[in-house]
Protein backbone atom coordinates (compact mmCIF):
# COMPACT_ATOMS: atom_id res chain seq x y z
CA UNK A 1 0.00 0.00 0.00
CA UNK A 2 2.85 2.31 0.78
CA UNK A 3 4.35 1.62 -2.64
CA UNK A 4 1.18 2.25 -4.58
CA UNK A 5 0.56 5.48 -2.74
CA UNK A 6 4.07 6.78 -3.21
CA UNK A 7 4.02 6.25 -6.97
CA UNK A 8 1.04 8.53 -7.66
CA UNK A 9 2.59 11.13 -5.34
CA UNK A 10 5.86 11.06 -7.34
CA UNK A 11 3.89 11.25 -10.57
CA UNK A 12 2.05 14.28 -9.30
CA UNK A 13 5.34 15.87 -8.29
CA UNK A 14 6.76 15.29 -11.75
CA UNK A 15 3.63 16.60 -13.39
CA UNK A 16 3.88 19.65 -11.20
CA UNK A 17 7.32 20.36 -12.63
CA UNK A 18 5.98 20.59 -16.20
CA UNK A 19 4.66 24.16 -15.92
CA UNK A 20 7.92 25.26 -14.30
CA UNK A 21 9.96 23.62 -17.08
CA UNK A 22 7.71 25.17 -19.73
CA UNK A 23 8.11 28.60 -18.14
CA UNK A 24 11.90 28.15 -18.05
CA UNK A 25 12.04 27.09 -21.69
CA UNK A 26 9.82 30.04 -22.64
CA UNK A 27 12.13 32.47 -20.89
CA UNK A 28 15.16 30.86 -22.55
CA UNK A 29 13.47 31.14 -25.97
CA UNK A 30 12.51 34.77 -25.30
CA UNK A 31 16.07 35.69 -24.32
CA UNK A 32 17.42 33.91 -27.40
CA UNK A 33 14.90 35.74 -29.61
CA UNK A 34 15.79 39.10 -28.10
CA UNK A 35 19.49 38.37 -28.53
CA UNK A 36 18.88 37.44 -32.17
CA UNK A 37 16.94 40.66 -32.78
CA UNK A 38 19.69 42.68 -31.09
CA UNK A 39 22.35 41.07 -33.29
CA UNK A 40 20.28 41.76 -36.38
CA UNK A 41 19.79 45.39 -35.38
CA UNK A 42 23.53 45.70 -34.77
CA UNK A 43 24.28 44.16 -38.16
CA UNK A 44 21.76 46.48 -39.79
CA UNK A 45 23.36 49.51 -38.11
CA UNK A 46 26.81 48.49 -39.31
CA UNK A 47 25.49 47.98 -42.85
CA UNK A 48 23.73 51.34 -42.72
CA UNK A 49 26.91 53.12 -41.64
CA UNK A 50 28.83 51.43 -44.43
CA UNK A 51 26.23 52.65 -46.92
CA UNK A 52 26.49 56.17 -45.51
CA UNK A 53 30.25 56.03 -45.96
CA UNK A 54 29.85 54.92 -49.55
CA UNK A 55 27.16 57.41 -50.50
CA UNK A 56 28.30 60.55 -48.72
CA UNK A 57 32.07 60.09 -49.02
CA UNK A 58 32.87 59.91 -45.31
CA UNK A 59 36.59 59.39 -44.89
CA UNK A 60 37.49 55.97 -43.50
CA UNK A 61 41.20 55.76 -44.28
CA UNK A 62 42.21 59.41 -43.95
CA UNK A 63 41.74 60.14 -47.67
CA UNK A 64 39.47 63.13 -48.36
CA UNK A 65 36.98 62.59 -51.20
CA UNK A 66 36.68 65.52 -53.63
CA UNK A 67 34.05 65.38 -56.36
CA UNK A 68 34.18 67.96 -59.16
CA UNK A 69 33.07 68.46 -62.76
CA UNK A 70 35.22 69.19 -65.78
CA UNK A 71 35.76 72.95 -65.99
CA UNK A 72 35.40 73.55 -62.24
CA UNK A 73 38.13 75.02 -60.06
CA UNK A 74 38.92 73.40 -56.71
CA UNK A 75 41.02 74.48 -53.74
CA UNK A 76 42.40 71.76 -51.45
CA UNK A 77 42.58 73.07 -47.89
CA UNK A 78 45.61 72.63 -45.64
CA UNK A 79 43.63 73.88 -42.59
CA UNK A 80 46.55 76.16 -41.76
CA UNK A 81 46.39 79.87 -41.04
CA UNK A 82 50.09 80.11 -41.79
CA UNK A 83 53.02 77.78 -42.48
CA UNK A 84 55.55 77.25 -39.64
CA UNK A 85 58.65 79.44 -39.89
CA UNK A 86 60.88 76.41 -40.54
CA UNK A 87 58.19 74.43 -42.35
CA UNK A 88 58.66 72.60 -45.64
CA UNK A 89 55.29 72.16 -47.39
CA UNK A 90 55.03 69.90 -50.42
CA UNK A 91 52.16 68.87 -52.66
CA UNK A 92 52.70 65.56 -54.46
CA UNK A 93 50.72 63.42 -56.87
CA UNK A 94 50.30 59.65 -56.58
CA UNK A 95 53.41 59.11 -58.72
CA UNK A 96 55.50 60.97 -56.08
CA UNK A 97 56.05 63.96 -58.34
CA UNK A 98 56.24 67.26 -56.41
CA UNK A 99 53.88 69.76 -58.07
CA UNK A 100 54.09 72.62 -55.54
CA UNK A 101 56.38 73.51 -52.64
CA UNK A 102 56.94 76.18 -50.00
CA UNK A 103 60.19 76.05 -48.06
CA UNK A 104 60.02 78.65 -45.30
CA UNK A 105 63.57 78.07 -44.08
CA UNK A 106 65.08 78.94 -47.47
CA UNK A 107 62.16 81.24 -48.33
CA UNK A 108 61.55 79.46 -51.63
CA UNK A 109 58.19 78.99 -53.36
CA UNK A 110 57.88 76.90 -56.50
CA UNK A 111 55.12 75.30 -58.58
CA UNK A 112 56.91 72.81 -60.86
CA UNK A 113 53.64 71.06 -61.59
CA UNK A 114 52.53 73.95 -63.78
CA UNK A 115 54.51 72.37 -66.59
CA UNK A 116 52.29 69.30 -66.77
CA UNK A 117 49.18 71.17 -65.57
CA UNK A 118 49.68 73.87 -68.20
CA UNK A 119 49.74 76.75 -65.70
CA UNK A 120 46.49 75.74 -63.97
CA UNK A 121 47.98 75.42 -60.46
CA UNK A 122 47.88 78.20 -57.85
CA UNK A 123 49.55 78.02 -54.44
CA UNK A 124 48.46 80.17 -51.51
CA UNK A 125 51.71 81.56 -50.11
CA UNK A 126 50.24 82.01 -46.61
CA UNK A 127 48.27 78.81 -45.99
CA UNK A 128 49.77 76.52 -48.64
CA UNK A 129 46.35 75.56 -49.99
CA UNK A 130 46.48 74.31 -53.59
CA UNK A 131 44.05 75.45 -56.30
CA UNK A 132 43.55 73.59 -59.57
CA UNK A 133 41.73 75.72 -62.11
CA UNK A 134 39.73 74.48 -65.11
CA UNK A 135 39.77 70.85 -63.93
CA UNK A 136 40.28 68.24 -66.64
CA UNK A 137 39.59 64.50 -66.62
CA UNK A 138 43.35 63.89 -66.59
CA UNK A 139 43.50 65.61 -63.17
CA UNK A 140 41.65 62.69 -61.59
CA UNK A 141 44.12 61.29 -59.05
CA UNK A 142 45.27 61.34 -55.42
CA UNK A 143 47.02 64.49 -54.17
CA UNK A 144 49.16 64.28 -51.03
CA UNK A 145 50.09 67.13 -48.69
CA UNK A 146 53.31 66.73 -46.69
CA UNK A 147 54.56 69.21 -44.11
CA UNK A 148 57.77 68.86 -42.11
CA UNK A 149 59.26 71.07 -39.46
CA UNK A 150 60.84 71.15 -36.01
CA UNK A 151 57.60 71.35 -34.05
CA UNK A 152 55.34 69.73 -36.64
CA UNK A 153 53.70 66.48 -35.57
CA UNK A 154 50.49 66.41 -37.62
CA UNK A 155 49.92 63.57 -40.14
CA UNK A 156 50.03 64.03 -43.89
CA UNK A 157 46.82 64.58 -45.85
CA UNK A 158 45.53 62.90 -48.98
CA UNK A 159 42.80 64.10 -51.35
CA UNK A 160 41.19 61.78 -53.89
CA UNK A 161 39.87 63.98 -56.70
CA UNK A 162 37.23 62.49 -59.02
CA UNK A 163 36.05 64.28 -62.17
CA UNK A 164 32.49 63.49 -63.29
CA UNK A 165 30.45 65.03 -66.11
CA UNK A 166 31.20 68.32 -67.87
CA UNK A 167 30.41 71.79 -66.56
CA UNK A 168 32.43 73.73 -69.13
CA UNK A 169 35.15 73.02 -71.66
CA UNK A 170 37.49 75.92 -70.94
CA UNK A 171 36.64 76.74 -67.32
CA UNK A 172 33.90 79.25 -68.13
CA UNK A 173 30.29 78.30 -68.87
CA UNK A 174 28.95 80.66 -71.54
CA UNK A 175 25.32 81.76 -71.43
CA UNK A 176 23.11 84.45 -72.93
CA UNK A 177 20.05 86.25 -71.64
CA UNK A 178 17.43 88.50 -73.24
CA UNK A 179 16.63 91.94 -71.90
CA UNK A 180 13.69 91.90 -69.53
CA UNK A 181 13.65 88.11 -69.21
CA UNK A 182 14.85 85.92 -66.32
CA UNK A 183 17.98 83.79 -66.47
CA UNK A 184 19.09 81.05 -64.04
CA UNK A 185 22.73 80.14 -63.43
CA UNK A 186 22.72 76.41 -62.64
CA UNK A 187 25.53 74.91 -60.55
CA UNK A 188 24.57 71.36 -61.68
CA UNK A 189 24.50 70.35 -57.99
CA UNK A 190 21.32 68.80 -56.59
CA UNK A 191 21.86 68.91 -52.83
CA UNK A 192 24.41 71.08 -51.04
CA UNK A 193 25.07 70.06 -47.40
CA UNK A 194 23.85 72.50 -44.75
CA UNK A 195 27.35 73.17 -43.41
CA UNK A 196 28.56 74.47 -46.80
CA UNK A 197 28.77 78.21 -47.46
CA UNK A 198 27.55 79.52 -50.85
CA UNK A 199 28.91 82.82 -52.20
CA UNK A 200 28.12 84.53 -55.51
CA UNK A 201 30.09 87.39 -57.04
CA UNK A 202 29.59 89.52 -60.15
CA UNK A 203 32.76 90.97 -61.69
CA UNK A 204 34.51 90.09 -58.38
CA UNK A 205 31.99 92.15 -56.40
CA UNK A 206 30.03 90.41 -53.61
CA UNK A 207 26.53 89.63 -54.81
CA UNK A 208 24.86 86.97 -52.62
CA UNK A 209 25.74 84.69 -49.74
CA UNK A 210 24.07 81.89 -47.81
CA UNK A 211 25.30 80.20 -44.63
CA UNK A 212 22.61 77.78 -43.44
CA UNK A 213 24.78 76.29 -40.69
CA UNK A 214 25.17 79.70 -39.03
CA UNK A 215 21.50 80.42 -39.78
CA UNK A 216 22.40 83.60 -41.63
CA UNK A 217 19.94 85.04 -44.10
CA UNK A 218 20.91 85.83 -47.66
CA UNK A 219 22.90 89.02 -48.00
CA UNK A 220 23.18 91.00 -51.21
CA UNK A 221 25.41 93.84 -52.22
CA UNK A 222 23.24 96.77 -51.14
CA UNK A 223 25.60 99.43 -52.49
CA UNK A 224 24.87 98.45 -56.10
CA UNK A 225 21.19 98.86 -56.99
CA UNK A 226 21.61 97.02 -60.28
CA UNK A 227 20.36 93.74 -58.83
CA UNK A 228 17.92 95.12 -56.26
CA UNK A 229 14.87 92.84 -55.90
CA UNK A 230 16.03 90.79 -58.88
CA UNK A 231 17.94 87.90 -57.26
CA UNK A 232 16.73 84.52 -56.00
CA UNK A 233 19.23 82.05 -54.51
CA UNK A 234 18.40 78.37 -54.14
CA UNK A 235 20.20 77.32 -50.95
CA UNK A 236 19.92 73.59 -51.74
CA UNK A 237 21.45 73.68 -55.22
CA UNK A 238 23.23 77.04 -55.16
CA UNK A 239 21.45 78.10 -58.37
CA UNK A 240 21.07 81.86 -58.85
CA UNK A 241 18.07 83.30 -60.71
CA UNK A 242 18.25 86.83 -62.09
CA UNK A 243 14.89 88.39 -62.93
CA UNK A 244 14.35 91.15 -65.49
CA UNK A 245 17.83 90.93 -67.00
CA UNK A 246 19.43 94.23 -68.08
CA UNK A 247 22.40 94.89 -70.41
CA UNK A 248 24.56 96.14 -67.53
CA UNK A 249 24.19 92.71 -65.90
CA UNK A 250 26.35 91.11 -68.61
CA UNK A 251 29.69 89.84 -67.35
CA UNK A 252 31.41 87.18 -65.23
CA UNK A 253 29.54 85.48 -62.40
CA UNK A 254 31.32 83.16 -59.96
CA UNK A 255 29.90 80.86 -57.32
CA UNK A 256 32.12 79.57 -54.53
CA UNK A 257 30.95 76.64 -52.40
CA UNK A 258 33.16 76.24 -49.33
CA UNK A 259 33.31 72.85 -47.62
CA UNK A 260 35.35 71.67 -44.65
CA UNK A 261 38.12 70.10 -46.75
CA UNK A 262 37.95 71.93 -50.07
CA UNK A 263 36.34 74.83 -51.95
CA UNK A 264 34.57 74.45 -55.28
CA UNK A 265 34.25 77.31 -57.76
CA UNK A 266 32.27 77.65 -60.99
CA UNK A 267 32.44 80.55 -63.45
CA UNK A 268 29.70 81.81 -65.80
CA UNK A 269 29.97 84.32 -68.62
CA UNK A 270 26.57 85.88 -69.32
CA UNK A 271 26.10 88.05 -72.40
CA UNK A 272 23.11 89.96 -73.73
CA UNK A 273 21.15 88.18 -76.43
CA UNK A 274 20.16 91.03 -78.76
CA UNK A 275 18.58 88.88 -81.46
CA UNK A 276 15.23 90.37 -80.44
CA UNK A 277 16.48 93.67 -79.09
CA UNK A 278 14.00 95.91 -80.93
CA UNK A 279 10.62 95.99 -79.21
CA UNK A 280 7.95 98.65 -79.03
CA UNK A 281 4.56 99.69 -80.28
CA UNK A 282 3.23 100.81 -83.65
CA UNK A 283 1.29 103.64 -82.06
CA UNK A 284 -1.89 101.80 -82.90
CA UNK A 285 -1.86 99.74 -79.71
CA UNK A 286 -0.36 96.71 -81.48
CA UNK A 287 3.02 95.63 -80.01
CA UNK A 288 5.73 94.77 -82.49
CA UNK A 289 8.92 92.76 -81.87
CA UNK A 290 11.37 92.66 -84.78
CA UNK A 291 14.49 90.61 -85.36
CA UNK A 292 17.20 91.24 -87.93
CA UNK A 293 15.82 88.61 -90.29
CA UNK A 294 12.25 89.95 -90.30
CA UNK A 295 12.76 93.72 -90.40
CA UNK A 296 11.20 94.04 -93.83
CA UNK A 297 8.17 91.97 -92.87
CA UNK A 298 7.67 94.06 -89.74
CA UNK A 299 7.94 97.29 -91.72
CA UNK A 300 5.30 96.12 -94.16
CA UNK A 301 3.01 95.08 -91.31
CA UNK A 302 3.39 98.46 -89.58
CA UNK A 303 2.71 100.33 -92.80
CA UNK A 304 -0.38 98.24 -93.47
CA UNK A 305 -1.78 98.81 -89.96
CA UNK A 306 -1.21 102.57 -90.18
CA UNK A 307 -2.94 102.74 -93.55
CA UNK A 308 -5.95 100.85 -92.18
CORQUI-V610046 format. One record per residue. RES is the residue in three letters. PHI is phi in whole degrees, 0 to 359 (none if undefined). D_FIRST is the distance of its C-alpha to the first C-alpha in Angstrom with 2 decimals. Layout:
BEGIN
RES_PHI_D_FIRST, RES_PHI_D_FIRST
END
This chain:
BEGIN
UNK_none_0.00, UNK_295_3.75, UNK_292_5.34, UNK_294_5.24, UNK_281_6.15, UNK_290_8.53, UNK_296_10.19, UNK_301_11.51, UNK_297_12.61, UNK_295_14.51, UNK_298_15.92, UNK_295_17.16, UNK_295_18.69, UNK_293_20.44, UNK_298_21.63, UNK_294_22.95, UNK_283_25.05, UNK_302_26.87, UNK_301_29.31, UNK_296_30.08, UNK_296_30.80, UNK_297_32.90, UNK_296_34.83, UNK_296_35.50, UNK_295_36.74, UNK_296_38.87, UNK_296_40.47, UNK_299_41.12, UNK_296_42.73, UNK_296_44.78, UNK_297_46.08, UNK_296_46.95, UNK_294_48.74, UNK_296_50.68, UNK_297_51.63, UNK_294_52.85, UNK_297_54.90, UNK_298_56.35, UNK_296_57.40, UNK_293_58.98, UNK_297_60.86, UNK_297_62.06, UNK_296_63.22, UNK_296_64.94, UNK_297_66.70, UNK_298_67.94, UNK_297_69.20, UNK_298_70.88, UNK_297_72.66, UNK_296_73.83, UNK_294_75.24, UNK_299_77.00, UNK_300_78.53, UNK_289_79.77, UNK_279_81.14, UNK_261_82.71, UNK_71_83.92, UNK_294_82.00, UNK_286_82.95, UNK_247_80.19, UNK_237_82.27, UNK_87_85.11, UNK_272_87.36, UNK_275_88.78, UNK_273_88.92, UNK_232_92.27, UNK_249_92.79, UNK_225_96.37, UNK_244_98.59, UNK_301_101.76, UNK_101_104.66, UNK_288_102.65, UNK_241_103.39, UNK_224_100.59, UNK_245_100.59, UNK_269_97.95, UNK_280_97.19, UNK_266_97.16, UNK_67_95.79, UNK_252_98.55, UNK_273_101.07, UNK_199_103.31, UNK_275_103.28, UNK_307_103.08, UNK_300_106.50, UNK_250_105.78, UNK_283_103.53, UNK_236_103.90, UNK_258_102.51, UNK_227_102.26, UNK_253_101.18, UNK_234_100.20, UNK_263_99.14, UNK_295_96.38, UNK_265_98.97, UNK_68_99.71, UNK_276_103.13, UNK_282_104.25, UNK_253_105.55, UNK_203_106.23, UNK_206_106.55, UNK_231_107.45, UNK_248_108.24, UNK_292_108.82, UNK_296_109.90, UNK_262_112.79, UNK_56_113.14, UNK_242_112.99, UNK_233_111.69, UNK_217_111.61, UNK_229_110.18, UNK_295_110.65, UNK_292_108.26, UNK_294_110.89, UNK_291_112.44, UNK_281_109.52, UNK_268_108.55, UNK_56_112.14, UNK_76_112.61, UNK_265_109.50, UNK_257_107.91, UNK_229_108.42, UNK_243_107.27, UNK_286_106.91, UNK_290_108.80, UNK_269_106.88, UNK_262_103.23, UNK_84_103.43, UNK_297_101.77, UNK_252_102.73, UNK_247_103.93, UNK_247_104.22, UNK_267_106.45, UNK_46_106.60, UNK_307_103.39, UNK_243_103.54, UNK_297_100.82, UNK_287_101.96, UNK_275_100.93, UNK_289_97.25, UNK_185_95.86, UNK_260_94.25, UNK_249_96.46, UNK_244_95.67, UNK_254_96.88, UNK_237_97.34, UNK_229_98.56, UNK_234_99.26, UNK_179_100.60, UNK_299_100.30, UNK_252_97.82, UNK_257_96.27, UNK_231_92.57, UNK_274_91.51, UNK_288_90.25, UNK_290_92.36, UNK_240_92.01, UNK_230_91.81, UNK_236_92.62, UNK_261_91.75, UNK_264_94.33, UNK_247_93.67, UNK_243_96.42, UNK_236_95.35, UNK_62_97.61, UNK_235_101.23, UNK_267_102.51, UNK_206_106.14, UNK_274_108.18, UNK_244_110.46, UNK_95_108.46, UNK_227_109.87, UNK_273_108.59, UNK_266_111.63, UNK_222_111.48, UNK_224_113.95, UNK_219_113.90, UNK_268_116.19, UNK_300_117.90, UNK_86_116.05, UNK_254_112.88, UNK_277_109.55, UNK_219_108.45, UNK_243_105.05, UNK_266_104.70, UNK_269_101.39, UNK_276_99.65, UNK_67_97.47, UNK_247_94.41, UNK_268_91.60, UNK_212_89.54, UNK_269_90.85, UNK_305_88.22, UNK_293_88.47, UNK_272_89.37, UNK_272_92.48, UNK_252_95.90, UNK_253_98.32, UNK_226_102.07, UNK_247_104.96, UNK_230_108.61, UNK_235_111.84, UNK_53_114.70, UNK_66_112.76, UNK_253_112.68, UNK_305_109.32, UNK_238_108.35, UNK_206_104.65, UNK_210_101.53, UNK_221_97.83, UNK_228_95.20, UNK_291_91.92, UNK_296_89.95, UNK_274_92.24, UNK_57_92.26, UNK_264_96.04, UNK_286_97.85, UNK_296_100.38, UNK_237_103.70, UNK_245_106.96, UNK_288_110.36, UNK_280_111.90, UNK_286_115.31, UNK_257_116.01, UNK_275_116.06, UNK_301_116.25, UNK_257_112.53, UNK_301_111.96, UNK_61_109.39, UNK_242_109.39, UNK_254_106.43, UNK_224_102.76, UNK_251_100.36, UNK_274_97.01, UNK_284_94.77, UNK_270_92.14, UNK_252_94.54, UNK_84_97.55, UNK_296_99.83, UNK_242_103.00, UNK_255_104.65, UNK_247_108.30, UNK_268_109.52, UNK_52_113.16, UNK_300_114.35, UNK_239_117.86, UNK_305_120.27, UNK_289_120.03, UNK_271_116.28, UNK_289_117.06, UNK_150_116.14, UNK_266_113.32, UNK_246_109.88, UNK_230_107.20, UNK_243_103.53, UNK_241_101.67, UNK_247_97.87, UNK_264_96.67, UNK_250_93.19, UNK_291_91.54, UNK_251_92.48, UNK_203_95.51, UNK_237_98.07, UNK_254_98.96, UNK_226_102.40, UNK_233_103.88, UNK_239_107.54, UNK_238_109.11, UNK_246_112.77, UNK_251_113.52, UNK_243_116.95, UNK_279_118.59, UNK_271_118.60, UNK_259_122.05, UNK_294_121.99, UNK_231_121.94, UNK_288_123.70, UNK_275_126.27, UNK_213_124.91, UNK_177_126.65, UNK_229_128.08, UNK_280_131.04, UNK_93_132.20, UNK_254_131.30, UNK_88_127.70, UNK_256_126.46, UNK_290_124.73, UNK_230_125.77, UNK_238_124.04, UNK_242_126.11, UNK_252_125.33, UNK_298_127.88, UNK_276_127.49, UNK_232_128.05, UNK_300_130.84, UNK_296_133.32, UNK_297_130.96, UNK_296_130.23, UNK_297_133.95, UNK_295_134.66, UNK_295_131.86, UNK_297_133.15, UNK_299_136.69, UNK_296_135.60, UNK_294_133.64, UNK_292_136.58, UNK_294_138.98, UNK_287_136.76
END
